[in-house]
Amino acid sequence: MRPEPQGKDKGMKKRTKKLLLAGGVAAGALLCAALDSRLAIRAYVVESEKVEAPLRLAVLTDLHACRYGKNQAQLLAAVAAQRPDLVLMCGDIVDDEPRMEEWRALLTIKKLAERWPVYYASGNHEYRTGRLAEIKKLVEACGAVVLDGNCVRAAAGRQMVQIGGIDDPETGEENWQDQLAAASAALDGTHFSILLTHRPERVDDYAASGFDLVLAGHAHGGQWRLPGLVNGVLAPDQGLFPEYAGGRYVLGNTTLIVSRGLARESTRIPRLFNRPELVVVDVKPPK
């Protein structure tokens, strides 16, 4: 028979068990935080002398037809709670993977367009479906304005703004450059201007575009993040430790805002410390 632990030994075993339990609880909490896929709202403020009154933009990127409750109720409620003047979509709302059901993306667009003006530019995954032209027609049928090299005037609150949009460079580099040039050429220099694009890393082109605000996605926040240490580990077309994974960047007279996107179950590798996000941009006159 084994001798019963005595005094000091018994106390050490109890302390060891407590430490193991505390370590397990801490590890579990850390894992839950790392894999947290609840929708986050990320807000930015942009000041411009070109606006006379505040306007609010709701920015959706990289939905990839992911599910947000029955009939997308969670996402729709989140947008409604922000009370935007405009809803802007920067690509990969539809996905090319058959398991990601297209109707979910189109339903999201339709429901949003029933309440707000919606403007849409496509991403690389819409292009990869091989049905980009058809998808644009479906998006328009849902009530959104498709921007692919054009720039339009839009009522936003009590004023007019200009909104341009371009397709992803996967449609062809020459096409991308031509669309950006056409959208830039339409700027009047008077109204506050917004460019919807999918790729964030083309910063030199955006800085020279003449747009006041450029909105992008694509990077998915770098997929894995370490808060306060690493702003993203890997992003498509940027590689390891991407510079433009998510956030606000000043490019001369242009502000670039990159959304971490709404993708959840569409990603093969889970997001870590990188909740999907709905971006809200408040554009205000200078104080």
Rosetta blueprint (number, residue, H / E / L):
1 M L
2 R L
3 P L
4 E L
5 P L
6 Q L
7 G H
8 K H
9 D H
10 K H
11 G H
12 M H
13 K H
14 K H
15 R H
16 T H
17 K H
18 K H
19 L H
20 L H
21 L H
22 A H
23 G H
24 G H
25 V H
26 A H
27 A H
28 G H
29 A H
30 L H
31 L H
32 C H
33 A H
34 A H
35 L L
36 D L
37 S L
38 R L
39 L L
40 A E
41 I E
42 R E
43 A E
44 Y E
45 V E
46 V E
47 E E
48 S L
49 E L
50 K L
51 V L
52 E L
53 A L
54 P L
55 L E
56 R E
57 L E
58 A E
59 V E
60 L E
61 T L
62 D L
63 L L
64 H L
65 A L
66 C L
67 R L
68 Y L
69 G L
70 K H
71 N H
72 Q H
73 A H
74 Q H
75 L H
76 L H
77 A H
78 A H
79 V H
80 A H
81 A H
82 Q H
83 R L
84 P L
85 D L
86 L E
87 V E
88 L E
89 M E
90 C E
91 G L
92 D L
93 I L
94 V L
95 D L
96 D L
97 E L
98 P L
99 R L
100 M L
101 E L
102 E H
103 W H
104 R H
105 A H
106 L H
107 L H
108 T H
109 I H
110 K H
111 K H
112 L H
113 A H
114 E L
115 R L
116 W L
117 P L
118 V E
119 Y E
120 Y E
121 A E
122 S L
123 G L
124 N H
125 H H
126 E H
127 Y H
128 R H
129 T L
130 G L
131 R L
132 L H
133 A H
134 E H
135 I H
136 K H
137 K H
138 L H
139 V H
140 E H
141 A H
142 C L
143 G L
144 A L
145 V E
146 V E
147 L L
148 D L
149 G L
150 N L
151 C E
152 V E
153 R E
154 A E
155 A E
156 A E
157 G L
158 R L
159 Q E
160 M E
161 V E
162 Q E
163 I E
164 G E
165 G E
166 I L
167 D L
168 D L
169 P H
170 E H
171 T H
172 G L
173 E H
174 E H
175 N H
176 W H
177 Q H
178 D H
179 Q H
180 L H
181 A H
182 A H
183 A H
184 S H
185 A H
186 A L
187 L L
188 D L
189 G L
190 T L
191 H L
192 F L
193 S E
194 I E
195 L E
196 L E
197 T L
198 H L
199 R L
200 P L
201 E L
202 R L
203 V H
204 D H
205 D H
206 Y H
207 A H
208 A L
209 S L
210 G L
211 F L
212 D L
213 L E
214 V E
215 L E
216 A E
217 G L
218 H L
219 A L
220 H H
221 G H
222 G H
223 Q L
224 W E
225 R L
226 L E
227 P L
228 G L
229 L L
230 V E
231 N L
232 G L
233 V L
234 L E
235 A E
236 P L
237 D L
238 Q L
239 G E
240 L E
241 F L
242 P L
243 E L
244 Y L
245 A L
246 G L
247 G E
248 R E
249 Y E
250 V E
251 L E
252 G L
253 N L
254 T E
255 T E
256 L E
257 I E
258 V E
259 S L
260 R L
261 G L
262 L L
263 A L
264 R L
265 E L
266 S L
267 T L
268 R L
269 I L
270 P L
271 R L
272 L E
273 F L
274 N L
275 R L
276 P L
277 E E
278 L E
279 V E
280 V E
281 V E
282 D E
283 V E
284 K E
285 P L
286 P L
287 K L
